[in-house]
Amino acid sequence: MTDKMMIPCIYLQYQKAVTGFGQRNLFHNGDVEELARFYSDSGADALLVFDFSSEDKEHEEAIAKIKDICNVSEIPVIGAGNIRRMEDVKKLIYAGCTKVVLNFSKEGNILLLEEVSKRFGKEKMVVSISSAREFLDHKERIEEWAGMVLALDAVQDEIRAVSSIPVILHTDICDPKVLRSLLKSGSVSGLSGSYISAVEHSVFSFKDLCREEGIQVNTFESKIAWSEFTLNQDGLIPVVVQDYKTDEVLMVAYMNEEAFSATLKTGKMTYWSRSRRELWTKGLTSGHVQYVKSMMLDCDNDTILAKVAQVGAACHTGNRSCFFKPLMKKEYDDTNPLRVFQDVYDVILDRREHPKEGSYTNYLFDKGIDKILKKVGEECTEIVIAAKNPN
């Protein structure tokens, strides 16, 4: 059984997030990149972006904004809206979208599905259905050439009853009990729509309730039981906190079992205050939240290393890190060649997963292994010559 997915939506109009189709009211503050980061850090499994543009110029601006969203999002982005031809699909995929939604209420998209599926892969194709007839009339074509169905409110019951491929329900239902009952259906692979997109609702908390009811979801779960931790005399364990991208040490704090459990449930770093004798979620009052990315236990089981996405400053003084007072420093070269190679390798992997127009790396991937090996040979020759002539 695969995990049920929670997929919030961003409705994009004039490069801002709006409350829905045909709406001009901004959703949240309208900042789509801020929303993408928030959803990435708040437990969402993917992000659905609807482009509501109506003119070509506006559409090009929307594609550029979707590219910005993909650059900041750490979860897969699914592009939808204003797709009429192969070029539209290509632009979304090259912008960084992992999947593209074809609206089957448009006759042209029914014919387009096979063509784009052959070009980019069935797994990247999603079909949106607004009536049962749209699905039933083209069921064989959809199941052969699409990897997923996005079913709207009016047809969700009919579609999930007959579809053999994963179905994501896009719904305006906001009752969490009803939503959990929908997720218990074997044909439903995830939820999208109003409740999952609401910034005031915690996806982590909803997932926790799902898990309690036996619904399989992707949540944080410790591989080592708290009972195996080596605690200090106060029943606490120290936590060293690092920025997950730069490895900068941000702060040191302490957790008890309740704080550890709260961190896993909410996805936000929660500690035990030794001075106030109470739990505290970092950033609850200041807004300087720490979204947990990973936690590791050391060899003696007595210290946790947490890597986080830090919003704002980690230190109460306003400094990025609590460690800012110099004691001593010996001059040294801190260049790390392993980091350089890793950074280059990460870029290559990213280009393979998220092709970009005009990228030489993607050109090499398109040409195949012989062209890639020729390029590797050229680079190796340059390194050998540079090693011989260091100056």
C-alpha positions in Angstrom: 0.0 0.0 0.0 1.3 3.4 -0.9 1.0 6.6 1.2 -2.0 8.8 0.7 -0.9 12.2 -0.6 -1.9 15.6 0.6 -1.6 18.1 -2.2 -2.5 21.8 -1.6 -3.3 24.1 -4.5 -2.0 27.5 -5.6 -4.3 29.3 -7.9 -2.1 31.6 -10.0 -3.5 34.9 -11.5 -1.3 37.8 -12.5 1.7 36.1 -10.7 -0.2 36.2 -7.4 -2.1 33.5 -5.4 -5.8 34.1 -5.5 -8.7 32.4 -3.7 -10.0 30.5 -6.7 -11.0 30.5 -10.4 -12.3 33.9 -11.5 -11.3 35.5 -8.2 -9.2 38.6 -7.7 -9.0 38.3 -3.9 -5.5 37.4 -2.8 -5.0 34.1 -1.0 -3.0 34.6 2.2 -0.8 37.6 1.0 -0.6 36.5 -2.6 3.1 35.6 -2.4 3.3 32.2 -4.3 6.9 31.5 -3.4 6.3 32.0 0.3 3.3 29.7 0.0 5.4 27.1 -1.8 7.9 27.2 1.0 5.2 27.0 3.6 3.6 23.9 2.0 6.9 22.3 1.5 7.8 22.7 5.2 4.3 21.9 6.6 3.9 18.2 5.6 2.4 18.5 2.0 3.5 15.7 -0.4 3.1 17.7 -3.6 1.9 21.1 -4.8 -0.7 21.7 -7.5 -0.4 25.0 -9.3 -3.3 26.2 -11.5 -2.5 28.9 -14.1 -5.5 31.1 -14.7 -3.9 33.2 -17.4 -6.1 34.1 -20.4 -3.6 35.7 -22.8 -0.2 34.5 -24.2 1.8 37.2 -22.6 0.2 36.5 -19.2 0.7 32.8 -19.8 4.5 33.3 -20.4 4.7 35.3 -17.1 2.8 32.6 -15.3 5.3 30.0 -16.6 8.2 32.1 -15.3 6.4 32.3 -11.9 5.8 28.5 -11.9 9.6 28.1 -12.5 10.2 30.3 -9.4 7.8 28.1 -7.4 9.6 24.9 -8.6 13.0 26.4 -7.6 11.9 27.1 -4.0 9.6 24.0 -3.5 11.1 20.9 -2.0 8.0 18.8 -2.9 7.0 17.9 -6.5 5.1 20.6 -8.3 2.2 19.7 -10.6 1.4 22.2 -13.3 -2.2 22.8 -14.5 -4.2 25.3 -16.5 -4.0 26.9 -20.0 -2.6 23.8 -21.7 -3.6 23.5 -25.3 -0.6 22.1 -27.2 2.6 20.1 -26.8 4.6 23.3 -26.3 2.6 24.2 -23.2 3.4 20.8 -21.6 7.1 21.1 -22.5 7.3 24.6 -21.0 5.8 23.4 -17.7 8.1 20.4 -17.5 11.1 22.5 -18.4 10.0 24.9 -15.7 10.4 22.1 -13.2 7.0 20.5 -12.9 7.1 16.8 -12.3 3.6 16.3 -13.6 1.3 18.2 -15.9 -2.6 18.2 -15.8 -4.6 18.0 -19.0 -8.1 19.2 -18.7 -10.4 16.7 -20.5 -13.3 19.1 -20.8 -11.2 20.5 -23.7 -11.5 18.3 -26.8 -8.0 19.1 -27.9 -6.5 17.7 -24.8 -8.1 14.4 -25.3 -6.2 14.0 -28.6 -3.0 15.6 -27.0 -2.7 13.1 -24.2 -1.2 10.2 -26.2 1.3 12.5 -28.0 2.7 14.1 -24.8 2.7 10.8 -22.9 4.9 9.3 -25.6 7.2 12.3 -25.5 7.5 12.9 -21.7 6.3 9.6 -20.1 2.9 8.4 -18.8 4.0 9.0 -15.2 4.1 12.8 -15.9 0.6 13.0 -17.2 -2.5 13.8 -15.0 -6.0 14.0 -16.5 -8.6 16.3 -14.8 -12.2 15.1 -15.0 -15.2 17.3 -14.3 -17.9 14.9 -15.4 -18.4 11.1 -15.3 -19.0 11.1 -19.0 -15.5 12.6 -19.7 -13.9 9.7 -17.9 -16.2 6.8 -19.1 -16.0 7.9 -22.8 -12.2 7.9 -22.7 -11.4 5.4 -19.9 -9.1 3.2 -22.0 -7.2 6.1 -23.4 -6.8 7.7 -20.0 -5.6 4.5 -18.3 -3.2 3.7 -21.1 -1.6 7.2 -21.4 -2.0 8.9 -18.0 -0.5 8.1 -14.6 -3.1 9.8 -12.5 -6.6 11.2 -12.5 -7.6 14.5 -10.8 -11.3 14.2 -10.0 -13.4 17.2 -9.2 -16.1 17.3 -6.5 -19.0 16.5 -8.7 -17.6 13.3 -10.0 -15.4 11.9 -7.3 -17.6 9.0 -6.4 -18.2 7.8 -9.9 -14.5 8.1 -10.9 -13.0 6.4 -7.8 -15.4 3.5 -8.3 -14.2 2.6 -11.8 -10.6 3.9 -12.2 -7.7 1.5 -12.3 -5.1 4.3 -11.9 -4.6 6.6 -8.9 -7.2 9.2 -8.2 -6.6 12.5 -6.5 -9.8 14.1 -5.2 -9.9 17.9 -5.6 -12.7 18.9 -3.2 -14.2 21.8 -1.3 -15.2 19.6 1.6 -13.7 21.0 4.8 -14.9 18.4 7.3 -11.8 16.5 8.3 -13.9 13.4 9.3 -15.5 13.2 5.8 -12.1 13.7 4.2 -10.6 10.9 6.2 -13.5 8.6 5.2 -12.7 9.4 1.6 -9.1 8.5 2.0 -10.1 5.1 3.3 -11.2 4.2 -0.2 -8.6 2.0 -1.9 -8.9 3.8 -5.2 -8.3 7.2 -3.7 -4.6 8.1 -3.6 -4.8 11.6 -2.1 -6.6 14.8 -1.5 -6.4 18.3 -2.8 -8.6 21.4 -2.5 -9.8 23.8 0.2 -9.0 22.0 3.4 -5.5 20.8 2.5 -4.7 24.3 1.0 -5.8 26.3 4.1 -2.8 27.8 5.8 -4.5 27.7 9.2 -4.8 23.9 9.0 -1.8 21.7 9.8 -1.2 19.0 7.3 1.0 17.3 9.8 -1.9 17.2 12.4 -4.3 15.9 9.8 -1.9 13.2 8.8 -1.5 12.2 12.4 -5.3 11.7 12.7 -5.2 9.7 9.5 -2.5 7.5 10.9 -4.5 6.9 14.1 -7.4 5.6 11.9 -5.1 3.3 9.9 -4.7 5.4 6.8 -1.2 5.2 5.5 0.4 8.6 5.1 4.0 10.0 5.0 4.8 11.3 8.4 7.8 11.6 10.7 8.4 8.5 12.7 11.5 7.8 14.8 13.4 4.6 14.0 14.8 4.5 17.6 12.4 4.4 20.6 12.7 7.2 23.2 13.4 4.5 25.8 16.7 3.8 24.1 17.9 7.4 24.4 20.5 8.1 27.1 19.1 11.1 29.1 20.7 13.4 31.6 19.7 13.5 35.2 16.8 15.7 34.4 15.4 13.3 31.8 16.4 15.5 28.9 18.6 15.1 25.8 20.6 18.0 24.2 19.8 18.9 20.6 22.3 20.5 18.3 20.5 22.4 15.6 22.0 22.9 12.1 20.8 24.7 9.0 19.9 21.8 6.6 21.5 23.5 3.6 24.6 25.1 4.9 25.3 22.9 7.9 25.7 26.1 10.0 25.2 25.4 13.7 22.3 27.5 14.8 21.6 26.7 18.5 21.6 24.1 21.2 18.5 23.2 23.2 16.9 20.3 25.1 14.1 17.9 24.6 12.1 15.7 26.9 9.9 12.9 25.5 6.9 15.2 25.1 8.9 17.7 23.1 10.4 15.0 20.9 6.9 13.6 20.2 5.5 17.0 19.4 8.3 17.7 17.0 7.5 14.5 15.1 3.8 15.2 15.0 4.0 18.9 14.0 7.2 19.0 11.9 8.2 22.0 13.9 11.1 21.9 16.4 9.7 21.8 19.9 11.9 21.9 23.0 11.7 21.8 26.8 12.5 25.1 28.5 14.7 24.4 31.6 14.1 27.9 33.0 10.4 28.1 32.4 9.7 24.4 33.0 7.5 24.1 30.0 7.3 23.0 26.3 8.2 25.7 23.7 7.8 25.5 20.0 10.5 27.5 18.4 9.1 30.6 16.7 5.6 30.3 18.1 5.6 33.9 19.2 8.4 35.4 17.0 7.5 33.6 13.8 11.1 32.3 13.6 9.9 28.7 13.1 12.3 25.8 12.6 10.9 23.2 10.2 12.5 19.8 10.9 14.2 18.1 7.9 16.0 15.3 9.7 17.2 14.2 13.2 20.1 11.9 13.9 21.2 10.3 17.2 24.9 10.1 18.1 26.9 7.0 18.9 26.2 7.2 22.6 22.5 7.8 22.1 22.8 11.0 24.3 22.7 13.8 21.7 20.4 14.6 18.8 21.6 16.4 15.7 18.6 18.2 14.0 18.8 19.7 10.6 16.1 22.4 10.0 14.8 25.0 7.7 15.2 28.1 9.8 12.7 31.0 9.3 14.4 34.3 10.3 16.8 34.2 13.2 17.6 31.3 15.5 18.9 33.4 18.3 16.8 35.5 20.6 19.3 38.4 20.1 18.2 38.5 16.4 21.4 36.9 15.1 21.0 34.1 12.6 23.0 31.7 14.9 23.4 31.7 18.6 27.2 31.1 18.0 28.4 34.6 17.0 30.9 35.6 19.7 34.5 35.0 18.5 36.9 33.4 20.9 39.9 32.5 18.7 40.6 31.6 15.1 43.6 30.3 13.3 43.8 31.2 9.6 43.0 28.3 7.3 41.6 27.5 3.9 38.1 26.2 4.4 37.5 25.2 0.8 36.1 21.7 0.7 36.7 20.0 -2.7 34.2 17.3 -1.8 31.5 19.9 -1.4 32.4 21.4 -4.8 32.0 18.0 -6.5 28.8 17.2 -4.6 27.3 20.6 -5.7 28.1 19.9 -9.3 26.7 16.4 -9.1 23.5 17.8 -7.5 23.0 20.2 -10.4 23.4 17.4 -12.9 20.8 15.3 -11.0 18.5 18.3 -10.9 18.8 18.9 -14.6 17.9 15.2 -15.3 14.8 15.4 -13.0 13.8 18.9 -14.0 14.9 19.6 -17.6 15.5 23.3 -18.5 15.3 25.0 -21.9 18.8 25.8 -23.3 20.6 23.6 -20.7 23.8 22.0 -22.0 23.4 19.3 -19.5 20.0 18.4 -20.8 21.4 18.5 -24.4 23.9 15.8 -23.3 21.2 13.7 -21.8 19.1 14.0 -25.0 22.1 13.0 -27.1 22.8 9.9 -25.0 25.7 8.1 -23.4 28.2 8.4 -26.2 28.0 12.2 -26.2 28.1 12.2 -22.4 31.3 10.0 -22.3 32.9 12.2 -24.9 32.3 15.3 -22.7 33.6 13.4 -19.7 36.8 12.5 -21.6 37.3 16.2 -22.6 37.0 17.3 -19.0 39.4 14.6 -17.8 41.9 15.7 -20.4 41.7 19.3 -19.2 42.2 18.2 -15.6 45.3 16.2 -16.5 46.8 19.1 -18.4 45.9 21.5 -15.5 47.6 19.2 -13.0 50.7 19.1 -15.1 50.7 22.9 -15.5 49.3 24.2 -12.2 50.2 27.8 -13.0 
